[in-house]
């Protein structure tokens, strides 16, 4: 019964987000297709806190080395920044926002990079 409740709540949240109601934000299409629920990222069905990216994202997407391997074919690999003082690894949510459009933090200093966040 818990799964049915979780799915029903998630569907309600998704549609409210799409139609602009303020009760719940929408999710990216990839998370919709994967049936990701609020609980999957926030640890609760009616979130009162932000998701912890370092624990929730890696469950499905893997850790930073796994993502670096996955994106190694890009012209510039955003998950494998050069070693150095100002290229420290970022939290997933620095670029990948789930309830608003993603950004590419690299472009703040490197505007010529051909990168697009997903």
Number of C-alpha atoms within 10 A of each C-alpha: 6 7 9 9 11 18 17 13 15 23 16 14 21 19 15 16 17 13 11 11 12 10 9 19 17 22 23 17 9 10 12 14 9 8 13 16 23 20 15 16 19 18 16 14 16 13 13 9 9 9 19 14 16 15 13 17 18 14 12 9 11 15 15 17 11 13 16 17 12 14 15 14 9 11 10 14 16 20 19 17 15 12 9 7 6 8 11 11 13 14 13 17 15 12 18 19 15 16 12 11 12 16 17 17 16 16 13 9 8 10 11 9 12 10 17 10 12 13
